[in-house]
Amino acid sequence: MTLESLDDIKARIEAFVPGASVTIIPNSSPANQPSLLLDNEHAAAVAKFLRDDPTLRLDYCSNVTGVDWLDRKVKKTIKVKKVIDGEEKEVDEMREELVPGYLEAVYHLFSIAHKHGPVVIRMRTANRAEGARLPSLTPIYRSAEFQEREIFDLYGVHFENHPDLRRILMWDEFVDHPMRKDYREPDDYEYEPTPHDDVLEKAKRHYTARPQLDGAENVTAQP
């Protein structure tokens, strides 16, 4: 069965899921794989529609990944009215606009039943701080469970209604989220269970020197 175009899928989603808002996000990379941006309030209902609709039957979520978008400035051309030589004219003016940062979760959906796909869907957080929350799609696609945990661990996205949301790669006491673009690796791994190699060398910078006793040379204290 031939997969419908994203325009057709978008139209059917908005027809079958009342209130849902879907935006087609183009992709200018060589992959040229556009995606559907879902509004967070209706994302779970939309995912259920994509899975259960007889024509689409997108019954398999192959992978989920996170994306971090920092605050950035975007140049835009706008029309402004200015008085030139005593006459009001409309001219183009270039201005910079600040786009606040956010995080994304991106899902690739396939149909095992109809052997088509992928359809790429994505959700965006309100911001990169307290608003870094998204609805979990694990209740719809069980294969998303560990991958949403990975995004929670490495990006700091809290997936609401996830059945077992906890770190999956980093240890429990670890602070911060290593895949964020503004993450800075510490040189003191205080809580790493088994520091070794280059991590151990960095940690040694924080060891304190023992006071000199009976003419003995200073030695480096061990942790």
N, CA, C and O of each residue as an XYZ file, in Angstrom:
892
protein
N       0.848     -1.193      0.000
C       0.000      0.000      0.000
C       0.885      1.245      0.000
O       1.820      1.350      0.794
N       0.583      2.188     -0.898
C       1.382      3.400     -1.022
C       1.090      4.350      0.135
O      -0.064      4.572      0.501
N       2.157      4.904      0.700
C       2.009      5.836      1.806
C       1.515      7.182      1.286
O       1.992      7.680      0.267
N       0.566      7.755      1.991
C       0.040      9.065      1.622
C       1.110     10.152      1.789
O       2.105      9.956      2.486
N       0.890     11.285      1.144
C       1.793     12.410      1.304
C       1.618     13.011      2.699
O       0.593     12.803      3.349
N       2.628     13.757      3.153
C       2.514     14.390      4.467
C       1.366     15.395      4.507
O       0.727     15.566      5.545
N       1.104     16.055      3.393
C      -0.025     16.992      3.344
C      -1.333     16.260      3.605
O      -2.184     16.746      4.349
N      -1.496     15.079      2.984
C      -2.721     14.299      3.189
C      -2.801     13.767      4.616
O      -3.871     13.773      5.226
N      -1.669     13.307      5.147
C      -1.657     12.795      6.530
C      -1.996     13.916      7.503
O      -2.780     13.718      8.431
N      -1.412     15.083      7.296
C      -1.699     16.245      8.146
C      -3.200     16.568      8.118
O      -3.813     16.787      9.162
N      -3.775     16.595      6.924
C      -5.194     16.943      6.793
C      -6.068     15.917      7.502
O      -7.055     16.283      8.141
N      -5.721     14.645      7.400
C      -6.546     13.611      8.032
C      -6.390     13.635      9.551
O      -7.352     13.394     10.280
N      -5.188     13.922     10.022
C      -4.991     14.046     11.479
C      -5.896     15.139     12.024
O      -6.625     14.922     12.992
N      -5.849     16.318     11.400
C      -6.619     17.450     11.892
C      -8.118     17.219     11.767
O      -8.907     17.822     12.494
N      -8.512     16.338     10.838
C      -9.935     16.009     10.699
C     -10.390     14.995     11.746
O     -11.520     15.068     12.228
N      -9.501     14.034     12.106
C      -9.893     12.948     13.008
C      -9.564     13.223     14.470
O     -10.141     12.590     15.354
N      -8.651     14.148     14.746
C      -8.296     14.477     16.134
C      -8.689     15.924     16.375
O      -7.936     16.832     16.025
N      -9.860     16.159     16.969
C     -10.342     17.538     17.166
C      -9.353     18.386     17.959
O      -8.879     17.979     19.020
N      -9.052     19.564     17.432
C      -8.160     20.498     18.118
C      -6.693     20.302     17.832
O      -5.878     21.141     18.217
N      -6.326     19.217     17.168
C      -4.913     18.942     16.902
C      -4.343     19.955     15.915
O      -5.001     20.346     14.951
N      -3.110     20.370     16.177
C      -2.401     21.276     15.282
C      -1.149     20.575     14.775
O      -0.334     20.102     15.567
N      -0.997     20.509     13.463
C       0.130     19.808     12.845
C       0.807     20.746     11.859
O       0.148     21.386     11.040
N       2.140     20.822     11.945
C       2.914     21.660     11.038
C       3.936     20.803     10.308
O       4.641     20.007     10.927
N       4.018     20.964      8.997
C       5.025     20.229      8.225
C       6.343     21.000      8.305
O       6.418     22.172      7.936
N       7.382     20.315      8.794
C       8.702     20.925      8.934
C       9.579     20.427      7.789
O       9.870     19.233      7.716
N      10.005     21.317      6.896
C      10.844     20.889      5.771
C      12.241     20.490      6.242
O      12.657     20.825      7.351
N      12.945     19.781      5.391
C      14.310     19.347      5.698
C      15.171     19.635      4.474
O      14.983     19.039      3.414
N      16.119     20.557      4.633
C      16.940     20.970      3.498
C      18.211     20.139      3.357
O      19.030     20.409      2.479
N      18.384     19.134      4.212
C      19.575     18.287      4.129
C      19.457     17.341      2.942
O      18.390     17.235      2.337
N      20.551     16.647      2.601
C      20.478     15.693      1.483
C      19.412     14.612      1.681
O      18.891     14.067      0.708
N      19.087     14.303      2.941
C      18.060     13.285      3.192
C      16.683     13.748      2.715
O      15.852     12.937      2.308
N      16.455     15.065      2.769
C      15.186     15.640      2.311
C      13.994     14.897      2.916
O      13.080     14.471      2.209
N      14.029     14.756      4.238
C      12.982     14.000      4.929
C      12.189     14.941      5.831
O      12.542     15.108      6.999
N      11.131     15.556      5.318
C      10.325     16.451      6.147
C       9.612     15.687      7.251
O       9.515     14.461      7.209
N       9.117     16.422      8.235
C       8.488     15.772      9.382
C       7.236     16.530      9.799
O       6.957     17.621      9.302
N       6.487     15.932     10.723
C       5.268     16.537     11.233
C       5.489     16.979     12.670
O       5.778     16.155     13.538
N       5.354     18.271     12.927
C       5.454     18.797     14.281
C       4.065     18.764     14.915
O       3.121     19.361     14.398
N       3.954     18.054     16.046
C       2.664     17.901     16.725
C       2.577     18.847     17.910
O       3.581     19.135     18.562
N       1.377     19.325     18.182
C       1.207     20.094     19.414
C       1.160     19.113     20.585
O       0.585     18.031     20.466
N       1.752     19.481     21.699
C       1.945     18.549     22.807
C       0.636     18.066     23.428
O       0.543     16.928     23.887
N      -0.360     18.926     23.439
C      -1.627     18.561     24.077
C      -2.292     17.377     23.388
O      -2.902     16.539     24.052
N      -2.181     17.299     22.067
C      -2.869     16.248     21.312
C      -1.923     15.189     20.755
O      -2.349     14.328     19.984
N      -0.642     15.241     21.133
C       0.347     14.352     20.520
C       0.021     12.876     20.747
O       0.138     12.075     19.820
N      -0.381     12.505     21.953
C      -0.687     11.098     22.233
C      -1.878     10.633     21.393
O      -1.864      9.523     20.862
N      -2.893     11.465     21.271
C      -4.063     11.105     20.462
C      -3.683     10.985     18.990
O      -4.174     10.101     18.287
N      -2.810     11.871     18.527
C      -2.361     11.802     17.129
C      -1.563     10.526     16.895
O      -1.756      9.854     15.882
N      -0.666     10.184     17.824
C       0.119      8.960     17.676
C      -0.782      7.731     17.636
O      -0.542      6.807     16.859
N      -1.801      7.720     18.456
C      -2.747      6.589     18.459
C      -3.487      6.499     17.120
O      -3.725      5.407     16.605
N      -3.849      7.664     16.563
C      -4.487      7.671     15.249
C      -3.551      7.106     14.189
O      -3.963      6.280     13.374
N      -2.289      7.545     14.195
C      -1.326      7.065     13.204
C      -1.112      5.557     13.319
O      -0.920      4.870     12.316
N      -1.148      5.057     14.538
C      -0.952      3.621     14.745
C      -2.166      2.797     14.303
O      -2.017      1.728     13.712
N      -3.362      3.305     14.595
C      -4.568      2.495     14.427
C      -5.309      2.734     13.120
O      -6.135      1.909     12.728
N      -5.037      3.836     12.438
C      -5.752      4.124     11.196
C      -5.507      3.010     10.182
O      -4.355      2.658      9.928
N      -6.563      2.449      9.598
C      -6.401      1.299      8.698
C      -5.532      1.577      7.477
O      -4.869      0.670      6.973
N      -5.525      2.806      7.000
C      -4.737      3.144      5.818
C      -3.268      3.330      6.164
O      -2.393      2.920      5.400
N      -2.989      3.945      7.309
C      -1.613      4.230      7.697
C      -0.975      3.055      8.436
O       0.094      2.583      8.050
N      -1.632      2.584      9.497
C      -1.137      1.468     10.319
C       0.356      1.624     10.631
O       1.138      0.695     10.426
N       0.747      2.813     11.130
C       2.141      3.035     11.530
C       2.332      2.397     12.902
O       2.301      3.064     13.936
N       2.529      1.086     12.871
C       2.479      0.277     14.083
C       3.834      0.037     14.737
O       3.915     -0.678     15.736
N       4.907      0.626     14.189
C       6.243      0.370     14.733
C       7.030      1.666     14.834
O       7.212      2.374     13.843
N       7.492      1.968     16.037
C       8.387      3.108     16.249
C       9.805      2.571     16.288
O      10.193      1.884     17.233
N      10.576      2.886     15.259
C      11.911      2.286     15.147
C      12.930      2.978     16.036
O      13.802      2.320     16.603
N      12.834      4.289     16.165
C      13.797      4.984     17.015
C      13.265      6.339     17.436
O      12.405      6.927     16.781
N      13.801      6.816     18.546
C      13.454      8.130     19.085
C      14.762      8.824     19.440
O      15.650      8.212     20.034
N      14.882     10.075     19.087
C      16.116     10.800     19.404
C      15.789     12.190     19.906
O      14.700     12.712     19.663
N      16.744     12.789     20.611
C      16.576     14.140     21.113
C      17.374     15.132     20.290
O      18.378     14.775     19.673
N      16.927     16.375     20.281
C      17.637     17.458     19.602
C      17.603     18.670     20.524
O      16.567     18.992     21.105
N      18.744     19.337     20.651
C      18.851     20.529     21.487
C      19.030     21.754     20.602
O      19.950     21.813     19.786
N      18.148     22.725     20.769
C      18.236     23.984     20.027
C      18.491     25.107     21.020
O      17.629     25.427     21.838
N      19.673     25.704     20.947
C      20.020     26.819     21.818
C      19.309     28.098     21.362
O      18.794     28.167     20.246
N      19.289     29.110     22.243
C      18.813     30.421     21.825
C      19.611     30.851     20.585
O      20.823     30.649     20.522
N      18.938     31.428     19.628
C      19.652     31.849     18.426
C      18.991     33.098     17.835
O      17.812     33.370     18.058
N      19.778     33.829     17.090
C      19.270     35.026     16.428
C      19.012     34.720     14.965
O      19.839     34.117     14.280
N      17.856     35.148     14.504
C      17.460     34.916     13.116
C      17.245     36.263     12.440
O      16.554     37.130     12.975
N      17.835     36.435     11.269
C      17.663     37.674     10.523
C      16.399     37.590      9.668
O      16.187     36.626      8.933
N      15.568     38.624      9.783
C      14.322     38.664      9.019
C      14.195     40.005      8.315
O      14.587     41.049      8.836
N      13.635     39.941      7.117
C      13.366     41.159      6.363
C      11.911     41.552      6.568
O      11.003     40.762      6.309
N      11.697     42.776      7.034
C      10.337     43.244      7.264
C      10.104     44.545      6.502
O      11.045     45.243      6.125
N       8.844     44.848      6.288
C       8.460     46.087      5.617
C       8.227     47.167      6.672
O       7.466     46.958      7.617
N       8.870     48.302      6.515
C       8.665     49.425      7.429
C       8.423     50.690      6.614
O       8.875     50.822      5.477
N       7.693     51.616      7.237
C       7.423     52.898      6.564
C       8.400     53.939      7.067
O       8.556     54.130      8.273
N       9.057     54.612      6.134
C      10.009     55.655      6.471
C       9.766     56.869      5.580
O       9.280     56.766      4.453
N      10.130     58.032      6.140
C      10.013     59.266      5.363
C      11.339     59.501      4.654
O      12.371     59.720      5.289
N      11.293     59.452      3.331
C      12.488     59.652      2.517
C      12.242     60.816      1.563
O      11.304     60.797      0.767
N      13.111     61.842      1.660
C      12.985     63.047      0.832
C      11.600     63.675      0.979
O      10.996     64.146      0.015
N      11.117     63.661      2.244
C       9.833     64.285      2.527
C       8.633     63.454      2.130
O       7.496     63.917      2.221
N       8.878     62.212      1.685
C       7.774     61.360      1.240
C       7.813     60.033      1.985
O       8.870     59.413      2.105
N       6.660     59.600      2.483
C       6.590     58.332      3.220
C       6.621     57.167      2.230
O       5.816     57.081      1.303
N       7.588     56.273      2.470
C       7.725     55.111      1.598
C       7.850     53.839      2.433
O       8.274     53.866      3.589
N       7.474     52.744      1.821
C       7.615     51.430      2.469
C       8.893     50.780      1.949
O       9.053     50.573      0.746
N       9.796     50.463      2.868
C      11.093     49.904      2.470
C      11.368     48.623      3.256
O      10.778     48.375      4.307
N      12.282     47.819      2.714
C      12.709     46.598      3.408
C      13.768     46.945      4.443
O      14.654     47.762      4.194
N      13.665     46.317      5.601
C      14.655     46.533      6.656
C      15.001     45.193      7.288
O      14.115     44.399      7.605
N      16.294     44.947      7.470
C      16.760     43.702      8.069
C      16.828     43.854      9.587
O      17.443     44.788     10.101
N      16.199     42.938     10.285
C      16.228     42.957     11.742
C      16.562     41.565     12.285
O      16.295     40.543     11.654
N      17.148     41.570     13.468
C      17.464     40.310     14.136
C      16.395     39.998     15.169
O      15.973     40.865     15.935
N      15.968     38.749     15.175
C      14.939     38.308     16.121
C      15.499     37.156     16.953
O      16.068     36.212     16.405
N      15.340     37.231     18.266
C      15.824     36.174     19.153
C      14.805     35.052     19.223
O      13.646     35.273     19.575
N      15.246     33.834     18.883
C      14.396     32.649     18.982
C      14.820     31.884     20.233
O      15.933     31.360     20.276
N      13.963     31.805     21.248
C      14.335     31.101     22.482
C      14.606     29.620     22.211
O      13.998     29.019     21.326
N      15.515     29.049     22.976
C      15.879     27.648     22.792
C      14.796     26.691     23.256
O      13.923     27.056     24.043
N      14.862     25.467     22.762
C      13.921     24.412     23.149
C      14.574     23.068     22.856
O      15.640     23.000     22.245
N      13.922     22.011     23.297
C      14.371     20.645     23.039
C      13.311     19.916     22.230
O      12.125     20.238     22.305
N      13.747     18.937     21.462
C      12.810     18.165     20.642
C      12.972     16.674     20.905
O      14.048     16.199     21.267
N      11.883     15.958     20.715
C      11.918     14.502     20.619
C      11.397     14.136     19.230
O      10.326     14.584     18.822
N      12.164     13.318     18.510
C      11.845     12.983     17.120
C      11.644     11.466     17.006
O      12.505     10.690     17.419
N      10.508     11.052     16.447
C      10.124      9.647     16.359
C      10.022      9.234     14.887
O       9.453      9.964     14.075
N      10.573      8.069     14.546
C      10.456      7.522     13.195
C       9.475      6.348     13.237
O       9.705      5.351     13.921
N       8.391      6.491     12.497
C       7.322      5.491     12.506
C       7.263      4.749     11.178
O       7.389      5.340     10.106
N       7.070      3.444     11.278
C       6.929      2.584     10.097
C       5.677      1.728     10.241
O       5.132      1.569     11.333
N       5.240      1.186      9.122
C       4.142      0.224      9.127
C       4.680     -1.153      8.772
O       5.112     -1.391      7.644
N       4.650     -2.050      9.736
C       5.002     -3.441      9.451
C       3.887     -4.085      8.635
O       4.142     -4.894      7.742
N       2.651     -3.715      8.952
C       1.491     -4.307      8.277
C       1.475     -3.958      6.787
O       1.223     -4.823      5.948
N       1.743     -2.689      6.460
C       1.652     -2.245      5.069
C       3.014     -2.075      4.400
O       3.092     -1.778      3.208
N       4.091     -2.267      5.174
C       5.454     -2.160      4.637
C       5.723     -0.792      4.005
O       6.207     -0.698      2.877
N       5.399      0.266      4.755
C       5.758      1.603      4.288
C       6.240      2.466      5.455
O       6.102      2.107      6.624
N       6.801      3.599      5.099
C       7.367      4.518      6.087
C       8.763      4.935      5.651
O       9.221      4.487      4.600
N       9.455      5.769      6.406
C       8.964      6.255      7.698
C       8.110      7.512      7.574
O       8.159      8.228      6.574
N       7.330      7.753      8.616
C       6.721      9.048      8.866
C       7.394      9.579     10.118
O       7.379      8.931     11.165
N       7.984     10.761     10.005
C       8.733     11.339     11.125
C       7.855     12.356     11.836
O       7.351     13.296     11.222
N       7.677     12.157     13.139
C       6.918     13.117     13.934
C       7.835     13.687     15.013
O       8.785     13.032     15.441
N       7.546     14.898     15.444
C       8.377     15.525     16.465
C       7.525     16.371     17.402
O       6.441     16.833     17.046
N       8.051     16.558     18.614
C       7.428     17.436     19.602
C       8.498     18.368     20.149
O       9.677     18.017     20.177
N       8.086     19.562     20.587
C       9.019     20.547     21.110
C       8.622     20.979     22.515
O       7.440     21.143     22.816
N       9.624     21.160     23.370
C       9.361     21.656     24.716
C       9.132     23.168     24.678
O       9.464     23.838     23.701
N       8.558     23.685     25.763
C       8.325     25.121     25.853
C       9.634     25.883     25.971
O       9.756     26.994     25.456
N      10.622     25.287     26.650
C      11.925     25.917     26.809
C      12.926     24.844     27.219
O      12.626     23.652     27.163
N      14.123     25.276     27.635
C      15.172     24.331     28.025
C      15.319     24.238     29.540
O      16.285     23.656     30.034
N      14.361     24.811     30.287
C      14.436     24.800     31.749
C      13.239     24.048     32.322
O      13.065     22.858     32.060
N      12.416     24.741     33.104
C      11.276     24.079     33.743
C      10.243     23.609     32.723
O       9.463     22.697     32.998
N      10.240     24.228     31.555
C       9.275     23.836     30.535
C       9.730     22.697     29.651
O       9.104     22.418     28.629
N      10.820     22.030     30.031
C      11.345     20.919     29.220
C      10.552     19.646     29.508
O      11.078     18.679     30.059
N       9.292     19.668     29.126
C       8.386     18.543     29.369
C       7.651     18.193     28.087
O       7.282     19.071     27.308
N       7.445     16.903     27.880
C       6.702     16.415     26.723
C       5.852     15.233     27.144
O       6.185     14.554     28.115
N       4.763     14.970     26.440
C       3.993     13.757     26.728
C       4.751     12.519     26.254
O       5.363     12.536     25.186
N       4.713     11.469     27.029
C       5.356     10.223     26.617
C       4.493      9.508     25.582
O       3.269      9.453     25.704
N       5.154      8.962     24.559
C       4.439      8.138     23.577
C       4.649      6.647     23.841
O       4.231      5.807     23.044
N       5.295      6.323     24.954
C       5.487      4.916     25.310
C       4.164      4.171     25.467
O       4.089      3.010     25.066
N       3.105      4.784     26.036
C       1.824      4.060     26.090
C       1.272      3.685     24.715
O       0.460      2.767     24.596
N       1.718      4.402     23.672
C       1.269      4.091     22.304
C       2.260      3.154     21.620
O       1.868      2.178     20.979
N       3.553      3.462     21.763
C       4.619      2.653     21.162
C       5.553      2.177     22.275
O       6.367      2.956     22.773
N       5.445      0.921     22.665
C       6.258      0.429     23.780
C       7.756      0.479     23.465
O       8.580      0.556     24.377
N       8.105      0.438     22.190
C       9.523      0.486     21.820
C      10.159      1.837     22.137
O      11.381      1.972     22.078
N       9.346      2.836     22.470
C       9.884      4.161     22.803
C      10.350      4.241     24.249
O      10.955      5.241     24.636
N      10.088      3.213     25.066
C      10.333      3.313     26.506
C      11.785      3.640     26.846
O      12.050      4.649     27.499
N      12.730      2.802     26.413
C      14.128      3.014     26.759
C      14.690      4.263     26.073
O      15.543      4.954     26.630
N      14.201      4.546     24.855
C      14.735      5.684     24.117
C      14.272      7.014     24.708
O      15.020      7.991     24.690
N      13.055      7.059     25.228
C      12.627      8.259     25.949
C      13.413      8.406     27.248
O      13.723      9.525     27.659
N      13.735      7.300     27.891
C      14.576      7.369     29.085
C      15.955      7.932     28.754
O      16.523      8.698     29.532
N      16.482      7.553     27.606
C      17.784      8.062     27.187
C      17.733      9.575     26.956
O      18.659     10.292     27.335
N      16.659     10.057     26.339
C      16.500     11.493     26.112
C      16.332     12.219     27.441
O      16.865     13.313     27.623
N      15.597     11.619     28.365
C      15.467     12.185     29.712
C      16.821     12.289     30.387
O      17.135     13.305     31.008
N      17.622     11.244     30.268
C      18.927     11.184     30.914
C      19.899     12.182     30.299
O      20.536     12.945     31.026
N      20.025     12.189     28.976
C      21.071     12.950     28.302
C      20.667     14.367     27.909
O      21.529     15.228     27.733
N      19.351     14.622     27.770
C      18.887     15.954     27.380
C      18.067     16.654     28.465
O      17.928     17.877     28.439
N      17.530     15.901     29.405
C      16.753     16.505     30.477
C      15.298     16.756     30.148
O      14.669     17.603     30.783
N      14.736     16.044     29.171
C      13.314     16.169     28.847
C      12.519     15.252     29.770
O      12.768     14.048     29.823
N      11.570     15.820     30.491
C      10.716     15.019     31.377
C       9.497     14.546     30.581
O       8.687     15.359     30.134
N       9.373     13.232     30.408
C       8.254     12.658     29.647
C       7.117     12.300     30.599
O       7.216     11.359     31.385
N       6.055     13.058     30.511
C       4.911     12.841     31.385
C       4.168     11.570     30.994
O       3.962     11.294     29.812
N       3.769     10.798     32.009
C       3.063      9.517     31.851
C       3.962      8.396     31.342
O       3.471      7.358     30.898
N       5.283      8.602     31.404
C       6.191      7.494     31.095
C       6.115      6.491     32.241
O       6.092      6.901     33.402
N       6.076      5.189     31.956
C       5.891      4.191     33.019
C       7.103      3.994     33.929
O       6.948      3.455     35.025
N       8.296      4.408     33.520
C       9.483      4.131     34.340
C      10.589      5.137     34.017
O      11.668      4.755     33.565
N      10.323      6.408     34.249
C      11.246      7.454     33.832
C      12.376      7.606     34.850
O      12.172      8.138     35.941
N      13.562      7.136     34.485
C      14.754      7.257     35.311
C      15.973      7.172     34.399
O      15.871      6.768     33.241
N      17.131      7.559     34.940
C      18.354      7.528     34.141
C      18.622      6.121     33.626
O      18.281      5.123     34.262
N      19.249      6.076     32.445
C      19.522      4.776     31.839
C      20.997      4.597     31.497
O      21.460      3.466     31.347
N      21.751      5.707     31.369
C      23.175      5.642     31.044
C      24.045      6.221     32.166
O      25.042      5.614     32.555
N      23.670      7.380     32.678
C      24.441      8.018     33.732
C      23.984      7.504     35.092
O      22.851      7.048     35.240
N      24.873      7.579     36.086
C      24.510      7.112     37.421
C      23.578      8.121     38.085
O      23.512      9.282     37.681
N      22.859      7.662     39.106
C      21.786      8.462     39.691
C      22.252      9.812     40.223
O      21.523     10.798     40.115
N      23.458      9.875     40.800
C      23.934     11.118     41.397
C      24.488     12.108     40.375
O      24.821     13.239     40.730
N      24.589     11.699     39.119
C      25.171     12.573     38.106
C      24.311     13.813     37.927
O      23.083     13.731     37.899
N      24.962     14.955     37.807
C      24.267     16.224     37.635
C      24.402     16.685     36.184
O      25.459     16.545     35.569
N      23.321     17.230     35.656
C      23.311     17.804     34.298
C      23.000     16.745     33.241
O      22.728     15.587     33.557
N      23.048     17.173     31.974
C      22.625     16.328     30.856
C      23.667     16.453     29.742
O      23.723     17.483     29.070
N      24.494     15.420     29.537
C      25.701     15.517     28.706
C      25.485     15.796     27.228
O      26.425     16.225     26.558
N      24.298     15.575     26.689
C      24.094     15.803     25.257
C      23.601     17.216     24.937
O      23.420     17.564     23.770
N      23.388     18.016     25.959
C      23.005     19.403     25.679
C      24.203     20.157     25.100
O      25.348     19.913     25.481
N      23.921     21.070     24.178
C      24.995     21.738     23.454
C      25.816     22.665     24.339
O      26.975     22.943     24.032
N      25.236     23.145     25.429
C      25.988     24.028     26.320
C      26.564     23.278     27.517
O      27.014     23.902     28.478
N      26.557     21.946     27.468
C      27.114     21.159     28.570
C      28.626     21.304     28.613
O      29.291     21.259     27.578
N      29.166     21.477     29.811
C      30.606     21.549     30.002
C      31.025     20.423     30.934
O      30.544     20.322     32.063
N      31.930     19.579     30.447
C      32.357     18.420     31.220
C      33.142     18.878     32.449
O      34.083     19.661     32.320
N      32.769     18.401     33.642
C      33.521     18.778     34.841
C      34.858     18.048     34.893
O      35.025     16.999     34.271
N      35.803     18.605     35.634
C      37.079     17.905     35.805
C      37.165     17.233     37.169
O      38.214     16.713     37.547
N      36.054     17.247     37.908
C      36.019     16.585     39.205
C      34.801     15.672     39.256
O      33.696     16.111     39.574
N      35.013     14.400     38.941
C      33.916     13.441     38.931
C      33.743     12.884     40.344
O      34.112     11.747     40.637
N      33.178     13.711     41.195
C      33.072     13.344     42.604
C      32.270     12.070     42.804
O      32.570     11.272     43.692
N      31.237     11.877     41.968
C      30.331     10.763     42.213
C      30.526      9.603     41.263
O      29.765      8.637     41.314
N      31.536      9.668     40.388
C      31.712      8.529     39.486
C      32.141      7.318     40.287
O      33.115      7.396     41.037
N      31.447      6.206     40.153
C      31.752      5.026     40.982
C      33.186      4.532     40.822
O      33.821      4.170     41.813
N      33.711      4.509     39.599
C      35.059      3.978     39.359
C      35.829      4.906     38.436
O      35.930      4.621     37.242
N      36.385      6.027     38.949
C      37.150      6.927     38.087
C      38.386      6.225     37.545
O      39.043      5.479     38.272
N      38.712      6.455     36.276
C      39.837      5.770     35.674
C      40.395      6.604     34.526
O      39.737      7.512     34.018
N      41.627      6.276     34.131
C      42.286      6.857     32.969
C      42.233      8.386     32.996
O      42.658      8.997     33.976
N      41.714      9.015     31.924
C      41.739     10.470     31.850
C      40.855     11.108     32.911
O      41.139     12.213     33.373
N      39.773     10.414     33.305
C      38.906     10.927     34.364
C      39.676     10.989     35.676
O      39.555     11.959     36.424
N      40.459      9.969     35.954
C      41.251      9.929     37.179
C      42.299     11.039     37.183
O      42.547     11.661     38.215
N      42.917     11.288     36.012
C      43.908     12.347     35.925
C      43.275     13.713     36.224
O      43.877     14.543     36.907
N      42.076     13.939     35.717
C      41.387     15.192     36.004
C      41.039     15.301     37.481
O      41.165     16.369     38.079
N      40.605     14.199     38.059
C      40.209     14.206     39.464
C      41.395     14.512     40.370
O      41.228     15.127     41.423
N      42.598     14.086     39.967
C      43.782     14.295     40.804
C      44.074     15.773     41.043
O      44.707     16.130     42.037
N      43.617     16.626     40.139
C      43.849     18.055     40.321
C      43.161     18.577     41.576
O      43.522     19.628     42.107
N      42.175     17.834     42.038
C      41.414     18.280     43.199
C      41.867     17.580     44.482
O      41.330     17.860     45.554
N      42.844     16.679     44.391
C      43.368     16.054     45.591
C      44.160     17.105     46.389
O      44.820     17.967     45.808
N      44.088     17.023     47.682
C      44.824     17.974     48.521
C      46.159     17.378     48.932
O      46.281     16.161     49.071
N      47.168     18.234     49.128
C      48.496     17.767     49.550
C      48.533     17.615     51.067
O      48.057     18.487     51.794
N      49.090     16.522     51.534
C      49.232     16.309     52.974
C      50.345     17.205     53.518
O      51.312     17.486     52.811
N      50.217     17.654     54.769
C      51.282     18.481     55.347
C      52.571     17.695     55.474
O      52.544     16.482     55.682
N      53.703     18.377     55.349
C      55.003     17.722     55.416
C      55.279     17.261     56.851
O      55.133     18.039     57.794
N      55.678     15.999     57.011
C      55.910     15.415     58.332
C      57.333     14.900     58.425
O      57.770     14.129     57.570
N      58.090     15.332     59.493
C      59.428     14.820     59.785
C      60.350     14.895     58.573
O      61.138     13.982     58.325
N      60.249     15.973     57.833
C      61.146     16.145     56.702
C      60.764     15.351     55.475
O      61.445     15.408     54.451
N      59.686     14.617     55.576
C      59.273     13.820     54.414
C      58.729     14.740     53.332
O      58.236     15.831     53.620
N      58.822     14.293     52.094
C      58.309     15.085     50.991
C      56.787     15.061     50.997
O      56.159     14.100     51.442
N      56.221     16.138     50.492
C      54.758     16.166     50.349
C      54.335     15.037     49.417
O      54.987     14.759     48.411
N      53.244     14.406     49.773
C      52.702     13.375     48.912
C      51.269     13.722     48.588
O      50.616     14.459     49.327
N      50.789     13.204     47.507
C      49.420     13.502     47.092
C      48.455     12.579     47.801
O      48.624     11.360     47.795
N      47.438     13.168     48.415
C      46.460     12.347     49.147
C      45.608     11.591     48.160
O      45.239     12.109     47.106
N      45.305     10.381     48.505
C      44.457      9.546     47.663
C      43.001      9.711     48.102
O      42.733      9.998     49.268
N      42.087      9.535     47.196
C      40.665      9.721     47.538
C      40.198      8.631     48.493
O      39.034      8.619     48.893
